[in-house]
C-alpha cells in the first residue's frame, strides 16, 4: 500500500509540474491544483495513520498524531482560496488581453520559430 501511495504522489506531482509549464492559463491552474493535492497527500501520508488508536494522548503508547491532519486541513482551505483567486485573475486577464496565454502574447518567440 505504501508503494501505491508513493506512486500516486509521484504521478500527481509530475502531472502538476507538467501542466504548470504549459503556455495556457487553464492547464496552469489545474497543474497548481494537482500539485497542492500531491503535497496534501504527502503530508497526510507522513502522519502514519494508526487505526484503533485514541485521538488524544492517553495512558497507552499508541495515539493518533493530530498535527498532519491539522496541516492538511489548513492547506486545503488555503489551496481553495488560492485556486479561486488564480481563476478570477486568469478570467480577468483573458477579458483584458483577449487570449488565455500565460505571457499574454499568442505569438511569442517560440511560436514564431515554429511558423517559419
C-alpha angles and dihedrals in degrees: 000000000000090000091052092051090047092050092048092051090049093048093047091047094048093046090048093051091046092051092046089058093057121110096234127081100229095056089047090055092047090047092051090050092049090050092052090049090052092050091048091050090048093051091046092049091050089059091070101221111230114207118217094017123128115257094231135039114286136159093286127084097237119075136150114258108232096192099082091046091051091047092050092047091051092045091052091055093046093047091050091052092045092049092050091049094048091047092053090044092052092047090051091048091050091051092049099041101031095230138065102232116131095233092043093239118097090194102056125161092269093055093047091057091052093050094056 
